[in-house]
Amino acid sequence: MNEETFKVRAYGFGELAQLYFPNITKKSAAEQLRNWIALNKNFKNKLLVNGHKPRQRVLTPIQVNLIIEEFGIP
């Protein structure tokens, strides 16, 4: 996916994770994205400050924007 086709909007956590990891199951992709977030304490705190909760199912556009700023466009 590139900047022209990726739209910042509310995404299901698994939905966004599958964009980053298209070749694995939704559950595995979500776990991998959670691992990326957990390994980066400063970024995890930034998400928490912006309303993210552990096991949150839907990411707000602000949270999605933070994720793509940190990890790039999926």
KESEDO-256450 format. One record per atom (N, C-alpha, C, CB): z, y, x; residue number from 1; residue in one letter; chain. Coordinates in Angstrom, 1 decimal, always signed. Glycine has a CB too. Layout:
BEGIN
+--------+--------+--------+-----+-----+-------+
!      Z !      Y !      X !   n ! res ! chain !
+--------+--------+--------+-----+-----+-------+
!      Z !      Y !      X ! NUM !   a !     A !
...
+--------+--------+--------+-----+-----+-------+
//
This chain:
BEGIN
+--------+--------+--------+-----+-----+-------+
!      Z !      Y !      X !   n ! res ! chain !
+--------+--------+--------+-----+-----+-------+
!   +0.0 !   -1.2 !   +0.9 !   1 !   m !     A !
!   +0.0 !   +0.0 !   +0.0 !   1 !   m !     A !
!   +0.0 !   +1.2 !   +0.9 !   1 !   m !     A !
!   +1.2 !   +0.0 !   -1.0 !   1 !   m !     A !
!   -0.6 !   +2.3 !   +0.4 !   2 !   n !     A !
!   -0.6 !   +3.5 !   +1.2 !   2 !   n !     A !
!   -0.1 !   +4.7 !   +0.4 !   2 !   n !     A !
!   -2.0 !   +3.8 !   +1.7 !   2 !   n !     A !
!   +0.0 !   +5.9 !   +1.1 !   3 !   e !     A !
!   +0.6 !   +7.0 !   +0.4 !   3 !   e !     A !
!   -0.1 !   +7.4 !   -0.9 !   3 !   e !     A !
!   +0.6 !   +8.2 !   +1.4 !   3 !   e !     A !
!   -1.5 !   +7.2 !   -0.9 !   4 !   e !     A !
!   -2.2 !   +7.6 !   -2.1 !   4 !   e !     A !
!   -1.9 !   +6.7 !   -3.3 !   4 !   e !     A !
!   -3.7 !   +7.6 !   -1.8 !   4 !   e !     A !
!   -1.6 !   +5.4 !   -3.0 !   5 !   t !     A !
!   -1.4 !   +4.5 !   -4.2 !   5 !   t !     A !
!   +0.1 !   +4.3 !   -4.5 !   5 !   t !     A !
!   -2.0 !   +3.2 !   -3.8 !   5 !   t !     A !
!   +1.0 !   +4.6 !   -3.6 !   6 !   f !     A !
!   +2.4 !   +4.4 !   -3.9 !   6 !   f !     A !
!   +3.0 !   +5.6 !   -4.6 !   6 !   f !     A !
!   +3.2 !   +4.2 !   -2.6 !   6 !   f !     A !
!   +3.6 !   +5.4 !   -5.8 !   7 !   k !     A !
!   +4.2 !   +6.5 !   -6.6 !   7 !   k !     A !
!   +5.7 !   +6.4 !   -6.5 !   7 !   k !     A !
!   +3.6 !   +6.5 !   -8.0 !   7 !   k !     A !
!   +6.3 !   +7.5 !   -6.2 !   8 !   v !     A !
!   +7.8 !   +7.5 !   -6.3 !   8 !   v !     A !
!   +8.2 !   +7.6 !   -7.7 !   8 !   v !     A !
!   +8.4 !   +8.6 !   -5.4 !   8 !   v !     A !
!   +8.9 !   +6.6 !   -8.2 !   9 !   r !     A !
!   +9.4 !   +6.6 !   -9.6 !   9 !   r !     A !
!  +10.6 !   +5.6 !   -9.6 !   9 !   r !     A !
!   +8.3 !   +6.1 !  -10.6 !   9 !   r !     A !
!  +11.2 !   +5.4 !  -10.7 !  10 !   a !     A !
!  +12.3 !   +4.4 !  -10.8 !  10 !   a !     A !
!  +11.6 !   +3.0 !  -10.6 !  10 !   a !     A !
!  +13.0 !   +4.5 !  -12.2 !  10 !   a !     A !
!  +12.2 !   +2.2 !   -9.8 !  11 !   y !     A !
!  +11.7 !   +0.8 !   -9.6 !  11 !   y !     A !
!  +12.9 !   -0.2 !   -9.8 !  11 !   y !     A !
!  +11.1 !   +0.7 !   -8.2 !  11 !   y !     A !
!  +12.6 !   -1.3 !  -10.3 !  12 !   g !     A !
!  +13.6 !   -2.4 !  -10.2 !  12 !   g !     A !
!  +13.8 !   -2.8 !   -8.7 !  12 !   g !     A !
!  +13.1 !   -3.7 !  -11.0 !  12 !   g !     A !
!  +15.0 !   -3.1 !   -8.4 !  13 !   f !     A !
!  +15.3 !   -3.4 !   -7.0 !  13 !   f !     A !
!  +14.4 !   -4.5 !   -6.4 !  13 !   f !     A !
!  +16.8 !   -3.8 !   -6.8 !  13 !   f !     A !
!  +14.3 !   -5.6 !   -7.2 !  14 !   g !     A !
!  +13.4 !   -6.7 !   -6.8 !  14 !   g !     A !
!  +11.9 !   -6.3 !   -6.8 !  14 !   g !     A !
!  +13.6 !   -7.9 !   -7.8 !  14 !   g !     A !
!  +11.5 !   -5.4 !   -7.7 !  15 !   e !     A !
!  +10.2 !   -5.0 !   -7.8 !  15 !   e !     A !
!   +9.8 !   -4.2 !   -6.5 !  15 !   e !     A !
!   +9.9 !   -4.0 !   -9.0 !  15 !   e !     A !
!  +10.7 !   -3.3 !   -6.1 !  16 !   l !     A !
!  +10.4 !   -2.6 !   -4.8 !  16 !   l !     A !
!  +10.5 !   -3.5 !   -3.6 !  16 !   l !     A !
!  +11.4 !   -1.4 !   -4.7 !  16 !   l !     A !
!  +11.4 !   -4.4 !   -3.6 !  17 !   a !     A !
!  +11.6 !   -5.3 !   -2.5 !  17 !   a !     A !
!  +10.3 !   -6.2 !   -2.4 !  17 !   a !     A !
!  +12.8 !   -6.3 !   -2.7 !  17 !   a !     A !
!   +9.7 !   -6.6 !   -3.5 !  18 !   q !     A !
!   +8.5 !   -7.4 !   -3.4 !  18 !   q !     A !
!   +7.3 !   -6.6 !   -2.8 !  18 !   q !     A !
!   +8.1 !   -7.9 !   -4.7 !  18 !   q !     A !
!   +7.3 !   -5.3 !   -3.0 !  19 !   l !     A !
!   +6.3 !   -4.5 !   -2.4 !  19 !   l !     A !
!   +6.4 !   -4.5 !   -0.8 !  19 !   l !     A !
!   +6.3 !   -3.0 !   -2.9 !  19 !   l !     A !
!   +7.6 !   -4.6 !   -0.3 !  20 !   y !     A !
!   +7.9 !   -4.7 !   +1.1 !  20 !   y !     A !
!   +7.6 !   -6.1 !   +1.6 !  20 !   y !     A !
!   +9.3 !   -4.2 !   +1.5 !  20 !   y !     A !
!   +7.9 !   -7.1 !   +0.8 !  21 !   f !     A !
!   +7.8 !   -8.5 !   +1.2 !  21 !   f !     A !
!   +7.0 !   -9.3 !   +0.2 !  21 !   f !     A !
!   +9.2 !   -9.1 !   +1.4 !  21 !   f !     A !
!   +5.7 !   -9.0 !   +0.1 !  22 !   p !     A !
!   +4.8 !   -9.6 !   -0.9 !  22 !   p !     A !
!   +4.7 !  -11.1 !   -0.9 !  22 !   p !     A !
!   +3.5 !   -9.0 !   -0.9 !  22 !   p !     A !
!   +4.9 !  -11.7 !   +0.3 !  23 !   n !     A !
!   +4.6 !  -13.1 !   +0.4 !  23 !   n !     A !
!   +5.8 !  -14.1 !   +0.3 !  23 !   n !     A !
!   +4.1 !  -13.4 !   +1.8 !  23 !   n !     A !
!   +6.9 !  -13.5 !   -0.3 !  24 !   i !     A !
!   +8.1 !  -14.3 !   -0.5 !  24 !   i !     A !
!   +8.6 !  -14.1 !   -2.0 !  24 !   i !     A !
!   +9.3 !  -14.0 !   +0.5 !  24 !   i !     A !
!   +9.4 !  -14.9 !   -2.5 !  25 !   t !     A !
!   +9.9 !  -14.8 !   -3.9 !  25 !   t !     A !
!  +10.6 !  -13.4 !   -4.1 !  25 !   t !     A !
!  +10.8 !  -15.9 !   -4.3 !  25 !   t !     A !
!  +10.7 !  -13.0 !   -5.3 !  26 !   k !     A !
!  +11.3 !  -11.8 !   -5.7 !  26 !   k !     A !
!  +12.8 !  -11.8 !   -5.2 !  26 !   k !     A !
!  +11.2 !  -11.5 !   -7.2 !  26 !   k !     A !
!  +13.5 !  -12.9 !   -5.5 !  27 !   k !     A !
!  +14.9 !  -13.1 !   -5.1 !  27 !   k !     A !
!  +15.0 !  -13.0 !   -3.6 !  27 !   k !     A !
!  +15.4 !  -14.4 !   -5.6 !  27 !   k !     A !
!  +14.2 !  -13.6 !   -2.8 !  28 !   s !     A !
!  +14.3 !  -13.6 !   -1.4 !  28 !   s !     A !
!  +13.9 !  -12.2 !   -0.8 !  28 !   s !     A !
!  +13.3 !  -14.6 !   -0.7 !  28 !   s !     A !
!  +12.9 !  -11.5 !   -1.5 !  29 !   a !     A !
!  +12.6 !  -10.2 !   -1.1 !  29 !   a !     A !
!  +13.7 !   -9.2 !   -1.3 !  29 !   a !     A !
!  +11.3 !   -9.7 !   -1.9 !  29 !   a !     A !
!  +14.4 !   -9.4 !   -2.5 !  30 !   a !     A !
!  +15.5 !   -8.5 !   -2.8 !  30 !   a !     A !
!  +16.7 !   -8.7 !   -1.7 !  30 !   a !     A !
!  +16.1 !   -8.7 !   -4.2 !  30 !   a !     A !
!  +16.9 !   -9.9 !   -1.4 !  31 !   e !     A !
!  +17.9 !  -10.2 !   -0.4 !  31 !   e !     A !
!  +17.6 !   -9.6 !   +1.0 !  31 !   e !     A !
!  +18.2 !  -11.8 !   -0.3 !  31 !   e !     A !
!  +16.3 !   -9.7 !   +1.3 !  32 !   q !     A !
!  +15.9 !   -9.2 !   +2.6 !  32 !   q !     A !
!  +16.0 !   -7.6 !   +2.6 !  32 !   q !     A !
!  +14.4 !   -9.5 !   +2.9 !  32 !   q !     A !
!  +15.7 !   -7.0 !   +1.5 !  33 !   l !     A !
!  +15.8 !   -5.5 !   +1.5 !  33 !   l !     A !
!  +17.3 !   -5.2 !   +1.5 !  33 !   l !     A !
!  +15.2 !   -5.0 !   +0.2 !  33 !   l !     A !
!  +18.2 !   -5.9 !   +0.8 !  34 !   r !     A !
!  +19.6 !   -5.7 !   +0.9 !  34 !   r !     A !
!  +20.1 !   -5.8 !   +2.3 !  34 !   r !     A !
!  +20.4 !   -6.7 !   +0.0 !  34 !   r !     A !
!  +19.6 !   -6.8 !   +3.1 !  35 !   n !     A !
!  +19.9 !   -7.0 !   +4.5 !  35 !   n !     A !
!  +19.5 !   -5.8 !   +5.3 !  35 !   n !     A !
!  +19.3 !   -8.3 !   +5.0 !  35 !   n !     A !
!  +18.3 !   -5.3 !   +5.1 !  36 !   w !     A !
!  +17.9 !   -4.1 !   +5.8 !  36 !   w !     A !
!  +18.8 !   -2.9 !   +5.6 !  36 !   w !     A !
!  +16.5 !   -3.7 !   +5.4 !  36 !   w !     A !
!  +19.2 !   -2.8 !   +4.3 !  37 !   i !     A !
!  +20.1 !   -1.7 !   +4.0 !  37 !   i !     A !
!  +21.5 !   -1.9 !   +4.6 !  37 !   i !     A !
!  +20.2 !   -1.5 !   +2.4 !  37 !   i !     A !
!  +22.0 !   -3.1 !   +4.5 !  38 !   a !     A !
!  +23.4 !   -3.4 !   +5.0 !  38 !   a !     A !
!  +23.5 !   -3.2 !   +6.5 !  38 !   a !     A !
!  +23.7 !   -4.8 !   +4.7 !  38 !   a !     A !
!  +22.4 !   -3.5 !   +7.2 !  39 !   l !     A !
!  +22.4 !   -3.3 !   +8.7 !  39 !   l !     A !
!  +22.4 !   -1.9 !   +9.2 !  39 !   l !     A !
!  +21.2 !   -4.1 !   +9.3 !  39 !   l !     A !
!  +22.0 !   -1.0 !   +8.3 !  40 !   n !     A !
!  +22.0 !   +0.4 !   +8.7 !  40 !   n !     A !
!  +23.1 !   +1.2 !   +7.9 !  40 !   n !     A !
!  +20.5 !   +1.0 !   +8.3 !  40 !   n !     A !
!  +24.2 !   +1.3 !   +8.5 !  41 !   k !     A !
!  +25.4 !   +1.8 !   +7.9 !  41 !   k !     A !
!  +25.2 !   +3.3 !   +7.4 !  41 !   k !     A !
!  +26.6 !   +1.8 !   +8.8 !  41 !   k !     A !
!  +24.6 !   +4.1 !   +8.3 !  42 !   n !     A !
!  +24.4 !   +5.5 !   +7.9 !  42 !   n !     A !
!  +23.5 !   +5.6 !   +6.7 !  42 !   n !     A !
!  +23.8 !   +6.3 !   +9.1 !  42 !   n !     A !
!  +22.4 !   +4.8 !   +6.7 !  43 !   f !     A !
!  +21.5 !   +4.8 !   +5.6 !  43 !   f !     A !
!  +22.2 !   +4.3 !   +4.3 !  43 !   f !     A !
!  +20.3 !   +4.0 !   +5.9 !  43 !   f !     A !
!  +23.0 !   +3.2 !   +4.4 !  44 !   k !     A !
!  +23.7 !   +2.7 !   +3.3 !  44 !   k !     A !
!  +24.6 !   +3.8 !   +2.7 !  44 !   k !     A !
!  +24.6 !   +1.4 !   +3.7 !  44 !   k !     A !
!  +25.3 !   +4.5 !   +3.5 !  45 !   n !     A !
!  +26.2 !   +5.6 !   +3.0 !  45 !   n !     A !
!  +25.4 !   +6.7 !   +2.3 !  45 !   n !     A !
!  +27.0 !   +6.2 !   +4.2 !  45 !   n !     A !
!  +24.2 !   +7.0 !   +2.9 !  46 !   k !     A !
!  +23.3 !   +8.0 !   +2.2 !  46 !   k !     A !
!  +22.9 !   +7.5 !   +0.8 !  46 !   k !     A !
!  +22.1 !   +8.2 !   +3.1 !  46 !   k !     A !
!  +22.6 !   +6.2 !   +0.7 !  47 !   l !     A !
!  +22.3 !   +5.7 !   -0.6 !  47 !   l !     A !
!  +23.5 !   +5.8 !   -1.6 !  47 !   l !     A !
!  +21.8 !   +4.3 !   -0.5 !  47 !   l !     A !
!  +24.7 !   +5.4 !   -1.1 !  48 !   l !     A !
!  +25.9 !   +5.5 !   -1.9 !  48 !   l !     A !
!  +26.2 !   +6.9 !   -2.4 !  48 !   l !     A !
!  +27.1 !   +5.0 !   -1.1 !  48 !   l !     A !
!  +26.0 !   +7.9 !   -1.5 !  49 !   v !     A !
!  +26.2 !   +9.3 !   -1.9 !  49 !   v !     A !
!  +25.2 !   +9.7 !   -3.0 !  49 !   v !     A !
!  +26.0 !  +10.2 !   -0.6 !  49 !   v !     A !
!  +24.1 !   +9.1 !   -3.0 !  50 !   n !     A !
!  +23.1 !   +9.4 !   -4.0 !  50 !   n !     A !
!  +23.1 !   +8.4 !   -5.2 !  50 !   n !     A !
!  +21.7 !   +9.3 !   -3.4 !  50 !   n !     A !
!  +24.3 !   +7.8 !   -5.4 !  51 !   g !     A !
!  +24.6 !   +7.1 !   -6.7 !  51 !   g !     A !
!  +24.3 !   +5.6 !   -6.6 !  51 !   g !     A !
!  +23.8 !   +7.7 !   -7.7 !  51 !   g !     A !
!  +23.9 !   +5.1 !   -5.5 !  52 !   h !     A !
!  +23.6 !   +3.6 !   -5.5 !  52 !   h !     A !
!  +24.9 !   +2.8 !   -5.5 !  52 !   h !     A !
!  +22.8 !   +3.3 !   -4.2 !  52 !   h !     A !
!  +24.8 !   +1.7 !   -6.3 !  53 !   k !     A !
!  +25.9 !   +0.8 !   -6.4 !  53 !   k !     A !
!  +25.5 !   -0.6 !   -5.9 !  53 !   k !     A !
!  +26.4 !   +0.7 !   -7.9 !  53 !   k !     A !
!  +26.4 !   -1.4 !   -5.3 !  54 !   p !     A !
!  +26.0 !   -2.7 !   -4.9 !  54 !   p !     A !
!  +25.4 !   -3.5 !   -6.1 !  54 !   p !     A !
!  +27.2 !   -3.5 !   -4.3 !  54 !   p !     A !
!  +24.4 !   -4.3 !   -5.9 !  55 !   r !     A !
!  +23.7 !   -5.1 !   -6.9 !  55 !   r !     A !
!  +23.1 !   -4.3 !   -8.0 !  55 !   r !     A !
!  +24.7 !   -6.1 !   -7.5 !  55 !   r !     A !
!  +22.8 !   -3.0 !   -7.7 !  56 !   q !     A !
!  +22.2 !   -2.1 !   -8.7 !  56 !   q !     A !
!  +20.8 !   -2.7 !   -9.0 !  56 !   q !     A !
!  +22.1 !   -0.7 !   -8.2 !  56 !   q !     A !
!  +20.4 !   -2.8 !  -10.3 !  57 !   r !     A !
!  +19.1 !   -3.4 !  -10.6 !  57 !   r !     A !
!  +18.0 !   -2.4 !  -10.6 !  57 !   r !     A !
!  +19.2 !   -4.1 !  -12.0 !  57 !   r !     A !
!  +18.2 !   -1.2 !  -11.0 !  58 !   v !     A !
!  +17.2 !   -0.2 !  -11.0 !  58 !   v !     A !
!  +17.5 !   +1.0 !  -10.1 !  58 !   v !     A !
!  +17.0 !   +0.4 !  -12.5 !  58 !   v !     A !
!  +16.5 !   +1.3 !   -9.3 !  59 !   l !     A !
!  +16.7 !   +2.4 !   -8.3 !  59 !   l !     A !
!  +16.1 !   +3.7 !   -8.9 !  59 !   l !     A !
!  +16.0 !   +2.0 !   -6.9 !  59 !   l !     A !
!  +16.8 !   +4.8 !   -8.7 !  60 !   t !     A !
!  +16.3 !   +6.0 !   -9.2 !  60 !   t !     A !
!  +15.2 !   +6.5 !   -8.3 !  60 !   t !     A !
!  +17.5 !   +7.1 !   -9.3 !  60 !   t !     A !
!  +14.4 !   +7.5 !   -8.8 !  61 !   p !     A !
!  +13.4 !   +8.0 !   -7.9 !  61 !   p !     A !
!  +13.9 !   +8.6 !   -6.6 !  61 !   p !     A !
!  +12.6 !   +9.1 !   -8.6 !  61 !   p !     A !
!  +15.1 !   +9.2 !   -6.7 !  62 !   i !     A !
!  +15.7 !   +9.8 !   -5.4 !  62 !   i !     A !
!  +16.1 !   +8.6 !   -4.5 !  62 !   i !     A !
!  +17.0 !  +10.5 !   -5.8 !  62 !   i !     A !
!  +16.6 !   +7.5 !   -5.0 !  63 !   q !     A !
!  +17.0 !   +6.4 !   -4.1 !  63 !   q !     A !
!  +15.7 !   +5.8 !   -3.5 !  63 !   q !     A !
!  +17.8 !   +5.4 !   -4.9 !  63 !   q !     A !
!  +14.6 !   +5.6 !   -4.3 !  64 !   v !     A !
!  +13.4 !   +5.1 !   -3.8 !  64 !   v !     A !
!  +12.8 !   +6.0 !   -2.7 !  64 !   v !     A !
!  +12.3 !   +5.0 !   -5.0 !  64 !   v !     A !
!  +12.9 !   +7.3 !   -2.9 !  65 !   n !     A !
!  +12.4 !   +8.2 !   -1.9 !  65 !   n !     A !
!  +13.2 !   +8.1 !   -0.6 !  65 !   n !     A !
!  +12.5 !   +9.7 !   -2.4 !  65 !   n !     A !
!  +14.5 !   +7.9 !   -0.7 !  66 !   l !     A !
!  +15.3 !   +7.7 !   +0.5 !  66 !   l !     A !
!  +14.9 !   +6.4 !   +1.2 !  66 !   l !     A !
!  +16.8 !   +7.6 !   +0.1 !  66 !   l !     A !
!  +14.7 !   +5.3 !   +0.4 !  67 !   i !     A !
!  +14.2 !   +4.1 !   +1.0 !  67 !   i !     A !
!  +12.9 !   +4.2 !   +1.8 !  67 !   i !     A !
!  +14.1 !   +3.0 !   +0.0 !  67 !   i !     A !
!  +11.9 !   +4.9 !   +1.1 !  68 !   i !     A !
!  +10.7 !   +5.0 !   +1.8 !  68 !   i !     A !
!  +10.7 !   +5.9 !   +3.0 !  68 !   i !     A !
!   +9.6 !   +5.5 !   +0.9 !  68 !   i !     A !
!  +11.6 !   +6.9 !   +3.0 !  69 !   e !     A !
!  +11.8 !   +7.8 !   +4.2 !  69 !   e !     A !
!  +12.4 !   +7.0 !   +5.3 !  69 !   e !     A !
!  +12.8 !   +8.9 !   +3.8 !  69 !   e !     A !
!  +13.3 !   +6.0 !   +5.0 !  70 !   e !     A !
!  +13.9 !   +5.2 !   +6.0 !  70 !   e !     A !
!  +13.0 !   +4.1 !   +6.5 !  70 !   e !     A !
!  +15.2 !   +4.6 !   +5.5 !  70 !   e !     A !
!  +12.4 !   +3.3 !   +5.6 !  71 !   f !     A !
!  +11.6 !   +2.1 !   +6.0 !  71 !   f !     A !
!  +10.1 !   +2.3 !   +5.9 !  71 !   f !     A !
!  +12.1 !   +1.0 !   +5.1 !  71 !   f !     A !
!   +9.7 !   +3.4 !   +5.4 !  72 !   g !     A !
!   +8.2 !   +3.6 !   +5.3 !  72 !   g !     A !
!   +7.7 !   +3.2 !   +3.9 !  72 !   g !     A !
!   +7.5 !   +2.8 !   +6.4 !  72 !   g !     A !
!   +6.5 !   +3.5 !   +3.7 !  73 !   i !     A !
!   +5.8 !   +3.2 !   +2.4 !  73 !   i !     A !
!   +5.5 !   +1.7 !   +2.5 !  73 !   i !     A !
!   +4.5 !   +4.0 !   +2.1 !  73 !   i !     A !
!   +5.9 !   +0.9 !   +1.4 !  74 !   p !     A !
!   +5.6 !   -0.5 !   +1.4 !  74 !   p !     A !
!   +4.1 !   -0.8 !   +1.4 !  74 !   p !     A !
!   +6.3 !   -1.2 !   +0.2 !  74 !   p !     A !
+--------+--------+--------+-----+-----+-------+
//
